[in-house]
Amino acid sequence: MNRVYLIKIFQIKINLKNNFFLGAILLLTPTYSEDFWTRAMRLHYEHRVSFFNSIKIKEGSKIFIGDSITEQCNWNELFNDALIVNRGIGGDITSGVFKRLNFLKDCKPSSIFLMIGTNNLGQGNNPKEIYKEYRQIVEKILELAPESDLYIQSILPINQKLFSMPRPNYTNDKINFLNSLLKKIEHNKVKYLDLNKYFQDVDGNLDKNFSSDGLHLNGLGYQNWKKYLQNKNIFKSVLSR
């Protein structure tokens, strides 16, 4: 009964100021929506970095660095290992990762898993330019954490059929070309992990079993990622528990 009463009062107030209220919506909504999402992304980024800076990472940790595809997984739970640390931030790009790498100089991680570049492609960046920035990231990681095992993880495929809106800059041709460049970085201190093929369907797209939106992974997708690392004998000491 109280709920019905409140709704009626709300409707009456809107009707009394109908013209002003609707005018305000038409005037403010487009600007507010754009500013809201830009601000939301910026604040999320700042809050994540602030949180990272407030935490001291234990020596010997395994660190995952990347964008939303990395951030959205609870890696320590996936592998049942408290020493796995998530340093993913949704929306991040290569230049953003480069700027926030200084935390590595004090924590002496045992291994680092890097996946970044999807959002660069989404912004229309040239794969060759992304590759140049990627090399800078790798060089800085090797400088800050020379004793760590560094794993470059290939960019995952996408499935445009699952996109909720057109995203013309995301194509598997660009992703495959970028991955072919990233593989060139591999040497005795840097290992390249070709996750891409492990997530493809028969047409080379991101398998719909692993994603609902064609870009990010669902639970089964992260389990598939875990299985890939198991098959590569990575985290052997953890997985043998």
C-alpha positions as CSV (number, residue, x, y, z in Angstrom):
1,M,0.0,0.0,0.0
2,N,2.8,2.4,0.8
3,R,4.5,1.6,-2.4
4,V,1.4,2.5,-4.5
5,Y,0.9,5.8,-2.6
6,L,4.5,6.8,-3.2
7,I,4.2,6.1,-6.9
8,K,1.1,8.2,-7.2
9,I,2.7,11.1,-5.5
10,F,5.7,10.8,-7.9
11,Q,3.5,10.8,-10.9
12,I,1.6,13.9,-9.8
13,K,4.8,15.8,-9.2
14,I,6.0,14.9,-12.7
15,N,2.7,16.0,-14.3
16,L,2.7,19.3,-12.5
17,K,6.1,20.2,-14.0
18,N,5.8,18.2,-17.1
19,N,7.2,20.7,-19.6
20,F,10.2,21.7,-17.5
21,F,11.0,18.1,-16.6
22,L,11.0,16.7,-20.1
23,G,13.0,19.7,-21.4
24,A,15.6,19.0,-18.8
25,I,15.9,15.4,-19.9
26,L,16.3,16.3,-23.6
27,L,18.9,18.9,-22.7
28,L,21.0,16.9,-20.3
29,T,20.8,13.3,-21.2
30,P,23.2,13.1,-24.2
31,T,25.9,15.1,-22.4
32,Y,25.4,13.3,-19.1
33,S,25.7,9.9,-20.7
34,E,29.0,10.6,-22.5
35,D,30.5,12.2,-19.4
36,F,29.2,9.5,-17.1
37,W,31.0,6.7,-19.0
38,T,34.2,8.6,-19.5
39,R,34.3,9.5,-15.9
40,A,33.4,6.0,-14.8
41,M,36.2,4.5,-16.7
42,R,38.7,7.0,-15.5
43,L,37.7,6.6,-11.9
44,H,37.8,2.8,-12.2
45,Y,41.3,3.1,-13.6
46,E,42.4,5.4,-10.8
47,H,40.9,3.3,-8.1
48,R,42.6,0.1,-9.4
49,V,46.0,1.8,-9.5
50,S,45.4,3.3,-6.1
51,F,44.6,-0.1,-4.7
52,F,47.6,-1.7,-6.4
53,N,49.9,0.9,-4.9
54,S,48.5,0.2,-1.4
55,I,49.4,-3.5,-1.5
56,K,52.8,-5.0,-1.1
57,I,53.2,-8.0,-3.3
58,K,55.0,-10.9,-1.7
59,E,58.3,-12.1,-3.2
60,G,57.8,-15.1,-5.5
61,S,54.3,-14.1,-6.6
62,K,52.9,-14.9,-10.0
63,I,51.5,-11.7,-11.6
64,F,49.0,-11.4,-14.4
65,I,49.1,-8.0,-16.1
66,G,46.6,-6.8,-18.7
67,D,43.2,-5.3,-19.4
68,S,39.6,-6.4,-18.6
69,I,40.2,-9.9,-19.9
70,T,42.8,-10.3,-17.1
71,E,40.9,-8.2,-14.5
72,Q,37.7,-10.2,-14.7
73,C,39.3,-13.5,-13.5
74,N,40.0,-14.4,-9.9
75,W,43.3,-16.1,-10.8
76,N,44.2,-17.0,-7.2
77,E,40.9,-18.9,-6.9
78,L,41.2,-20.4,-10.3
79,F,44.6,-22.0,-9.4
80,N,44.0,-22.2,-5.7
81,D,47.2,-20.2,-5.1
82,A,47.3,-17.2,-2.8
83,L,50.6,-16.0,-4.5
84,I,48.9,-15.3,-7.8
85,V,48.3,-11.5,-8.2
86,N,45.9,-9.8,-10.6
87,R,47.1,-6.6,-12.1
88,G,44.5,-6.2,-14.8
89,I,42.6,-3.0,-15.5
90,G,39.6,-2.8,-17.7
91,G,40.1,-0.6,-20.7
92,D,43.9,-0.5,-20.4
93,I,46.2,-0.2,-23.4
94,T,50.0,-0.7,-23.9
95,S,51.0,2.8,-22.9
96,G,48.9,2.4,-19.7
97,V,50.6,-0.8,-18.7
98,F,54.0,0.7,-19.4
99,K,53.4,3.6,-17.1
100,R,52.4,1.3,-14.1
101,L,55.2,-1.2,-14.2
102,N,57.4,0.3,-11.5
103,F,55.8,-1.8,-8.8
104,L,57.8,-4.8,-10.2
105,K,61.1,-3.5,-8.9
106,D,60.4,-4.3,-5.3
107,C,58.4,-7.5,-5.4
108,K,60.6,-10.0,-7.2
109,P,57.9,-12.1,-8.8
110,S,58.6,-15.6,-9.9
111,S,56.7,-15.2,-13.1
112,I,54.8,-12.6,-15.0
113,F,51.9,-13.2,-17.5
114,L,51.3,-10.4,-19.9
115,M,48.3,-9.9,-22.3
116,I,47.6,-6.4,-23.6
117,G,46.7,-4.9,-26.9
118,T,43.0,-5.7,-27.5
119,N,41.9,-2.2,-26.6
120,N,44.6,-0.7,-28.8
121,L,43.1,-2.5,-31.7
122,G,39.7,-1.3,-30.7
123,Q,40.9,2.3,-30.9
124,G,42.2,1.7,-34.4
125,N,45.9,1.6,-33.6
126,N,48.2,0.0,-36.2
127,P,49.5,-3.4,-35.1
128,K,53.0,-2.4,-35.9
129,E,52.7,0.6,-33.5
130,I,51.3,-1.7,-30.8
131,Y,54.2,-4.0,-31.4
132,K,56.7,-1.2,-30.8
133,E,55.0,-0.3,-27.5
134,Y,54.9,-4.0,-26.5
135,R,58.6,-4.3,-27.0
136,Q,59.1,-1.3,-24.6
137,I,56.9,-3.0,-22.0
138,V,59.0,-6.2,-22.3
139,E,62.3,-4.4,-22.0
140,K,61.1,-2.5,-18.9
141,I,59.8,-5.7,-17.3
142,L,63.2,-7.4,-17.9
143,E,64.9,-4.4,-16.4
144,L,62.7,-4.3,-13.3
145,A,62.4,-8.0,-12.8
146,P,65.3,-9.7,-14.5
147,E,65.0,-13.0,-12.5
148,S,61.3,-13.5,-13.3
149,D,59.9,-15.8,-16.0
150,L,58.1,-13.6,-18.5
151,Y,55.2,-15.0,-20.6
152,I,53.7,-13.1,-23.5
153,Q,50.2,-14.4,-24.0
154,S,48.8,-14.0,-27.5
155,I,45.8,-11.7,-28.0
156,L,42.6,-13.8,-27.9
157,P,40.3,-14.1,-31.0
158,I,37.0,-12.2,-31.1
159,N,33.6,-13.2,-32.4
160,Q,31.8,-10.4,-34.1
161,K,28.6,-12.4,-34.4
162,L,28.2,-12.0,-30.6
163,F,28.9,-8.3,-30.5
164,S,26.0,-6.2,-29.3
165,M,27.1,-3.3,-31.6
166,P,29.4,-3.0,-34.6
167,R,33.1,-2.8,-33.7
168,P,34.8,-2.5,-37.1
169,N,38.3,-2.1,-35.6
170,Y,38.2,-5.5,-34.0
171,T,39.1,-8.1,-36.6
172,N,40.8,-11.5,-36.3
173,D,43.0,-10.6,-39.2
174,K,44.5,-7.7,-37.2
175,I,44.7,-9.9,-34.1
176,N,46.5,-12.6,-36.0
177,F,48.9,-10.2,-37.5
178,L,49.7,-8.6,-34.2
179,N,50.2,-12.0,-32.6
180,S,52.7,-12.9,-35.4
181,L,54.7,-9.8,-34.4
182,L,54.5,-10.6,-30.7
183,K,55.9,-14.0,-31.3
184,K,59.1,-12.4,-32.6
185,I,59.8,-11.0,-29.1
186,E,60.3,-14.6,-27.8
187,H,63.9,-15.4,-26.7
188,N,65.6,-17.2,-23.8
189,K,64.1,-14.9,-21.2
190,V,60.7,-14.4,-22.8
191,K,58.3,-17.2,-23.6
192,Y,55.4,-16.8,-26.1
193,L,52.1,-18.6,-25.3
194,D,49.8,-19.1,-28.3
195,L,46.5,-19.0,-26.4
196,N,44.7,-17.8,-29.5
197,K,44.4,-21.1,-31.3
198,Y,43.2,-22.7,-28.0
199,F,40.1,-20.4,-28.0
200,Q,39.2,-20.6,-31.7
201,D,36.2,-22.3,-33.3
202,V,36.5,-24.0,-36.7
203,D,36.2,-20.6,-38.4
204,G,38.9,-19.0,-36.4
205,N,36.5,-16.9,-34.2
206,L,36.3,-16.9,-30.4
207,D,34.4,-20.0,-29.6
208,K,30.9,-19.0,-28.5
209,N,31.2,-21.6,-25.6
210,F,33.8,-19.3,-24.0
211,S,32.1,-15.9,-24.3
212,S,28.7,-14.2,-24.2
213,D,29.7,-10.9,-25.9
214,G,32.4,-12.1,-28.4
215,L,35.2,-10.4,-26.6
216,H,35.3,-11.2,-22.9
217,L,35.5,-14.7,-21.4
218,N,33.0,-16.5,-19.3
219,G,33.8,-19.1,-16.6
220,L,34.3,-21.9,-19.1
221,G,36.7,-19.6,-21.0
222,Y,38.9,-19.1,-17.9
223,Q,38.8,-22.8,-17.2
224,N,40.1,-23.3,-20.8
225,W,42.9,-20.9,-20.1
226,K,43.8,-22.8,-16.9
227,K,43.8,-26.1,-18.9
228,Y,46.1,-24.5,-21.5
229,L,48.6,-23.5,-18.8
230,Q,48.3,-26.9,-17.2
231,N,49.2,-28.6,-20.5
232,K,52.3,-26.3,-20.7
233,N,53.4,-27.4,-17.2
234,I,53.1,-23.9,-15.9
235,F,52.2,-23.6,-12.2
236,K,53.2,-27.3,-11.9
237,S,53.9,-27.0,-8.1
238,V,50.4,-25.5,-7.6
239,L,48.5,-27.9,-9.8
240,S,50.1,-30.9,-8.2
241,R,48.4,-30.2,-4.8
